[in-house]
Amino acid sequence: MSKPKIRMPGAARAGIGLLIAGGITVGLGTFYERGAVSLYGLAMVAGGFILYMAASIMAKRKML
């Protein structure tokens, strides 16, 4: 028997994408010793986290 599919808002998916892309950017910036690139990646991670959390909270409130 297959599990029911989890419905995830588009904003939450975009937030997860930003988290992943930002993490990779931070890693590459650190590896190549480019502080500005790492800082840009850190901003991407923070934005992605905020977007994901906001979308999750809003989706949970709609369900209630």
C-alpha positions as CSV (number, residue, x, y, z in Angstrom):
1,M,0.0,0.0,0.0
2,S,1.4,3.4,-1.0
3,K,1.6,6.3,1.4
4,P,-0.7,9.3,0.8
5,K,1.1,12.2,-0.9
6,I,2.1,15.1,1.3
7,R,0.7,18.4,0.0
8,M,3.4,21.0,0.3
9,P,2.8,24.7,-0.7
10,G,5.0,26.1,-3.5
11,A,6.5,28.6,-1.2
12,A,7.7,25.8,1.1
13,R,9.3,24.0,-1.8
14,A,11.0,27.3,-2.9
15,G,12.3,27.8,0.7
16,I,13.8,24.3,0.7
17,G,15.4,25.0,-2.7
18,L,16.9,28.2,-1.4
19,L,18.2,26.4,1.7
20,I,20.0,23.8,-0.5
21,A,21.3,26.3,-3.0
22,G,22.5,28.6,-0.2
23,G,24.3,25.8,1.6
24,I,26.1,24.8,-1.6
25,T,27.0,28.5,-2.2
26,V,28.4,28.8,1.4
27,G,30.4,25.6,0.9
28,L,31.9,26.7,-2.4
29,G,32.7,30.2,-1.1
30,T,34.4,28.7,1.9
31,F,36.4,26.2,-0.2
32,Y,37.6,28.9,-2.6
33,E,38.2,31.4,0.3
34,R,35.7,34.0,-1.1
35,G,34.1,35.6,1.9
36,A,31.6,37.6,-0.2
37,V,30.2,34.5,-1.8
38,S,29.9,32.8,1.5
39,L,28.0,35.8,2.9
40,Y,25.7,35.8,-0.1
41,G,25.0,32.1,0.5
42,L,24.3,32.7,4.1
43,A,21.7,35.3,3.2
44,M,20.2,32.7,0.8
45,V,20.0,30.2,3.6
46,A,18.4,32.6,6.0
47,G,15.9,33.7,3.4
48,G,15.0,30.1,2.5
49,F,14.6,29.2,6.1
50,I,12.2,32.2,6.8
51,L,10.2,31.4,3.6
52,Y,9.9,27.7,4.5
53,M,8.8,28.4,8.1
54,A,6.3,31.1,7.1
55,A,4.8,28.8,4.4
56,S,4.6,25.9,6.9
57,I,2.9,28.0,9.6
58,M,0.4,29.5,7.1
59,A,-0.4,26.0,5.8
60,K,-0.9,24.6,9.3
61,R,-3.2,27.5,10.2
62,K,-5.4,26.9,7.1
63,M,-5.8,23.2,8.1
64,L,-7.1,24.2,11.6
